[in-house]
Amino acid sequence: MNKVMKEVISTLLYLAGVLCLTWIIITFVGQRTQVSGASMEPTLDSGDNLIVDKITYRFRDPERFDIIVFPWKYEESTYYIKRIIGLPGETVQIDENGIIYINGEVLQESYGREVIKAEYVGLASEPITLGEDEYFVMGDNRNNSTDSRSAMVGNIKRGDIIGRAWIRIWPFSKFGILKHQ
């Protein structure tokens, strides 16, 4: 083989390696996603770019208040981003005053942008008992979020969770790791 052919093969192998590594990272470690809509305000704004951590939940279960990403079952390539409120086996209910109860006790949290109005309590007006692999999720903008209170979303199965929102990378003025209480 001549020198040019060796260089072409070497370059092609290098590019194949880079593509393989990129695929592995995007599939198993993390990926970028962009927030669209106001359901997670004030925590996340429309247009924020995030890195989704896809590896943590391979080693531990999701926790209350984690912000997760999961597919919307009605439209391919559409993903929702919401906060975990209820964990497997728990019973979630929201009363007419907008107070969230977990197993009959008031949930102590400060993520909700405002008090949930009676017309937005949805399915949670009655107790919802989560299965052993189900999570109840809500947006932080509680009166402007389609989440587990709606039959269109419902409870989220563990296997449907893609990962947790980990770092906001854009806009740079808000760059940082997303933490919960």
Contacts in CASP RR format, 6 or more apart in sequence:
PFRMAT RR
TARGET T0000
AUTHOR 0000-0000-0000
METHOD contacts of the structure
MODEL  1
MNKVMKEVISTLLYLAGVLCLTWIIITFVGQRTQVSGASMEPTLDSGDNL
IVDKITYRFRDPERFDIIVFPWKYEESTYYIKRIIGLPGETVQIDENGII
YINGEVLQESYGREVIKAEYVGLASEPITLGEDEYFVMGDNRNNSTDSRS
AMVGNIKRGDIIGRAWIRIWPFSKFGILKHQ
1 9 0 8 1.000
25 31 0 8 1.000
27 54 0 8 1.000
28 54 0 8 1.000
28 55 0 8 1.000
29 53 0 8 1.000
29 54 0 8 1.000
29 55 0 8 1.000
30 51 0 8 1.000
30 52 0 8 1.000
30 53 0 8 1.000
30 54 0 8 1.000
30 55 0 8 1.000
30 166 0 8 1.000
31 51 0 8 1.000
31 52 0 8 1.000
31 54 0 8 1.000
32 49 0 8 1.000
32 50 0 8 1.000
32 51 0 8 1.000
32 52 0 8 1.000
32 169 0 8 1.000
33 49 0 8 1.000
33 50 0 8 1.000
33 51 0 8 1.000
33 52 0 8 1.000
33 69 0 8 1.000
33 79 0 8 1.000
33 81 0 8 1.000
33 165 0 8 1.000
34 47 0 8 1.000
34 48 0 8 1.000
34 49 0 8 1.000
34 50 0 8 1.000
35 44 0 8 1.000
35 45 0 8 1.000
35 46 0 8 1.000
35 47 0 8 1.000
35 48 0 8 1.000
35 49 0 8 1.000
35 50 0 8 1.000
35 81 0 8 1.000
36 46 0 8 1.000
36 47 0 8 1.000
37 46 0 8 1.000
38 45 0 8 1.000
38 46 0 8 1.000
38 141 0 8 1.000
38 144 0 8 1.000
39 81 0 8 1.000
39 82 0 8 1.000
39 139 0 8 1.000
39 140 0 8 1.000
39 141 0 8 1.000
39 144 0 8 1.000
39 145 0 8 1.000
39 146 0 8 1.000
39 147 0 8 1.000
40 67 0 8 1.000
40 81 0 8 1.000
40 82 0 8 1.000
40 83 0 8 1.000
40 139 0 8 1.000
40 140 0 8 1.000
40 141 0 8 1.000
40 145 0 8 1.000
41 113 0 8 1.000
41 140 0 8 1.000
41 141 0 8 1.000
41 144 0 8 1.000
42 113 0 8 1.000
42 140 0 8 1.000
42 141 0 8 1.000
43 67 0 8 1.000
43 83 0 8 1.000
43 111 0 8 1.000
43 140 0 8 1.000
43 178 0 8 1.000
44 50 0 8 1.000
44 67 0 8 1.000
44 81 0 8 1.000
44 140 0 8 1.000
44 165 0 8 1.000
44 168 0 8 1.000
44 178 0 8 1.000
47 170 0 8 1.000
48 168 0 8 1.000
48 170 0 8 1.000
48 171 0 8 1.000
48 174 0 8 1.000
49 168 0 8 1.000
49 169 0 8 1.000
49 170 0 8 1.000
50 81 0 8 1.000
50 165 0 8 1.000
50 166 0 8 1.000
50 167 0 8 1.000
50 168 0 8 1.000
50 169 0 8 1.000
50 178 0 8 1.000
51 166 0 8 1.000
51 167 0 8 1.000
51 169 0 8 1.000
52 69 0 8 1.000
52 162 0 8 1.000
52 163 0 8 1.000
52 164 0 8 1.000
52 165 0 8 1.000
52 166 0 8 1.000
53 163 0 8 1.000
53 164 0 8 1.000
53 165 0 8 1.000
53 166 0 8 1.000
54 162 0 8 1.000
54 163 0 8 1.000
56 163 0 8 1.000
56 164 0 8 1.000
56 166 0 8 1.000
57 161 0 8 1.000
57 163 0 8 1.000
57 164 0 8 1.000
61 88 0 8 1.000
61 158 0 8 1.000
62 68 0 8 1.000
62 84 0 8 1.000
62 87 0 8 1.000
62 135 0 8 1.000
62 158 0 8 1.000
62 161 0 8 1.000
62 164 0 8 1.000
63 84 0 8 1.000
63 87 0 8 1.000
63 180 0 8 1.000
64 84 0 8 1.000
64 85 0 8 1.000
64 86 0 8 1.000
64 87 0 8 1.000
64 180 0 8 1.000
65 83 0 8 1.000
65 84 0 8 1.000
65 85 0 8 1.000
65 109 0 8 1.000
65 111 0 8 1.000
65 180 0 8 1.000
65 181 0 8 1.000
66 83 0 8 1.000
66 84 0 8 1.000
66 164 0 8 1.000
66 180 0 8 1.000
67 81 0 8 1.000
67 82 0 8 1.000
67 83 0 8 1.000
67 84 0 8 1.000
67 164 0 8 1.000
67 165 0 8 1.000
67 178 0 8 1.000
67 180 0 8 1.000
68 81 0 8 1.000
68 82 0 8 1.000
68 83 0 8 1.000
68 84 0 8 1.000
68 135 0 8 1.000
68 137 0 8 1.000
68 156 0 8 1.000
68 161 0 8 1.000
68 162 0 8 1.000
68 163 0 8 1.000
68 164 0 8 1.000
68 165 0 8 1.000
69 79 0 8 1.000
69 80 0 8 1.000
69 81 0 8 1.000
69 161 0 8 1.000
69 162 0 8 1.000
69 163 0 8 1.000
69 164 0 8 1.000
69 165 0 8 1.000
70 79 0 8 1.000
70 80 0 8 1.000
70 82 0 8 1.000
70 137 0 8 1.000
70 156 0 8 1.000
70 160 0 8 1.000
70 161 0 8 1.000
70 162 0 8 1.000
70 163 0 8 1.000
71 78 0 8 1.000
71 79 0 8 1.000
71 80 0 8 1.000
71 160 0 8 1.000
71 162 0 8 1.000
72 78 0 8 1.000
72 79 0 8 1.000
72 80 0 8 1.000
72 153 0 8 1.000
74 152 0 8 1.000
79 162 0 8 1.000
80 137 0 8 1.000
80 146 0 8 1.000
80 147 0 8 1.000
80 153 0 8 1.000
81 165 0 8 1.000
82 137 0 8 1.000
82 138 0 8 1.000
82 139 0 8 1.000
82 145 0 8 1.000
82 147 0 8 1.000
82 148 0 8 1.000
82 156 0 8 1.000
83 111 0 8 1.000
83 137 0 8 1.000
83 138 0 8 1.000
83 139 0 8 1.000
83 140 0 8 1.000
83 180 0 8 1.000
84 135 0 8 1.000
84 136 0 8 1.000
84 137 0 8 1.000
85 92 0 8 1.000
85 100 0 8 1.000
85 102 0 8 1.000
85 107 0 8 1.000
85 109 0 8 1.000
85 136 0 8 1.000
85 137 0 8 1.000
85 138 0 8 1.000
85 148 0 8 1.000
86 92 0 8 1.000
86 102 0 8 1.000
86 130 0 8 1.000
86 135 0 8 1.000
86 136 0 8 1.000
86 137 0 8 1.000
87 130 0 8 1.000
87 135 0 8 1.000
88 130 0 8 1.000
88 131 0 8 1.000
88 132 0 8 1.000
88 133 0 8 1.000
88 134 0 8 1.000
88 135 0 8 1.000
88 158 0 8 1.000
89 129 0 8 1.000
89 130 0 8 1.000
89 131 0 8 1.000
89 132 0 8 1.000
89 134 0 8 1.000
90 102 0 8 1.000
90 103 0 8 1.000
90 129 0 8 1.000
90 130 0 8 1.000
90 136 0 8 1.000
91 101 0 8 1.000
91 102 0 8 1.000
91 103 0 8 1.000
91 104 0 8 1.000
91 127 0 8 1.000
91 128 0 8 1.000
91 129 0 8 1.000
91 130 0 8 1.000
92 100 0 8 1.000
92 101 0 8 1.000
92 102 0 8 1.000
92 124 0 8 1.000
92 127 0 8 1.000
92 128 0 8 1.000
92 130 0 8 1.000
92 136 0 8 1.000
92 148 0 8 1.000
93 100 0 8 1.000
93 101 0 8 1.000
93 104 0 8 1.000
93 124 0 8 1.000
93 125 0 8 1.000
93 126 0 8 1.000
93 127 0 8 1.000
93 128 0 8 1.000
94 100 0 8 1.000
94 101 0 8 1.000
94 116 0 8 1.000
94 121 0 8 1.000
94 122 0 8 1.000
94 124 0 8 1.000
94 125 0 8 1.000
94 149 0 8 1.000
95 101 0 8 1.000
95 121 0 8 1.000
95 125 0 8 1.000
96 118 0 8 1.000
96 121 0 8 1.000
96 125 0 8 1.000
97 115 0 8 1.000
97 118 0 8 1.000
98 115 0 8 1.000
98 116 0 8 1.000
98 117 0 8 1.000
98 118 0 8 1.000
98 121 0 8 1.000
99 106 0 8 1.000
100 106 0 8 1.000
100 107 0 8 1.000
100 109 0 8 1.000
100 116 0 8 1.000
100 124 0 8 1.000
101 107 0 8 1.000
109 181 0 8 1.000
110 181 0 8 1.000
111 140 0 8 1.000
112 138 0 8 1.000
112 139 0 8 1.000
112 140 0 8 1.000
112 141 0 8 1.000
112 142 0 8 1.000
113 140 0 8 1.000
113 141 0 8 1.000
113 142 0 8 1.000
113 143 0 8 1.000
114 141 0 8 1.000
114 142 0 8 1.000
114 143 0 8 1.000
115 142 0 8 1.000
116 142 0 8 1.000
116 143 0 8 1.000
117 143 0 8 1.000
120 142 0 8 1.000
120 143 0 8 1.000
120 149 0 8 1.000
121 149 0 8 1.000
122 149 0 8 1.000
122 150 0 8 1.000
123 148 0 8 1.000
123 149 0 8 1.000
123 150 0 8 1.000
123 151 0 8 1.000
123 154 0 8 1.000
124 136 0 8 1.000
124 148 0 8 1.000
124 149 0 8 1.000
128 136 0 8 1.000
128 148 0 8 1.000
128 155 0 8 1.000
130 136 0 8 1.000
130 155 0 8 1.000
131 155 0 8 1.000
133 157 0 8 1.000
133 158 0 8 1.000
133 159 0 8 1.000
134 155 0 8 1.000
134 156 0 8 1.000
134 157 0 8 1.000
134 158 0 8 1.000
135 148 0 8 1.000
135 155 0 8 1.000
135 156 0 8 1.000
135 157 0 8 1.000
135 158 0 8 1.000
135 161 0 8 1.000
136 148 0 8 1.000
136 155 0 8 1.000
136 156 0 8 1.000
137 147 0 8 1.000
137 148 0 8 1.000
137 153 0 8 1.000
137 156 0 8 1.000
138 145 0 8 1.000
138 147 0 8 1.000
138 148 0 8 1.000
138 149 0 8 1.000
139 145 0 8 1.000
139 147 0 8 1.000
146 152 0 8 1.000
146 153 0 8 1.000
147 153 0 8 1.000
147 154 0 8 1.000
148 154 0 8 1.000
148 155 0 8 1.000
148 156 0 8 1.000
165 178 0 8 1.000
166 177 0 8 1.000
166 178 0 8 1.000
167 175 0 8 1.000
167 176 0 8 1.000
167 177 0 8 1.000
167 178 0 8 1.000
168 174 0 8 1.000
168 175 0 8 1.000
168 176 0 8 1.000
168 178 0 8 1.000
169 175 0 8 1.000
END
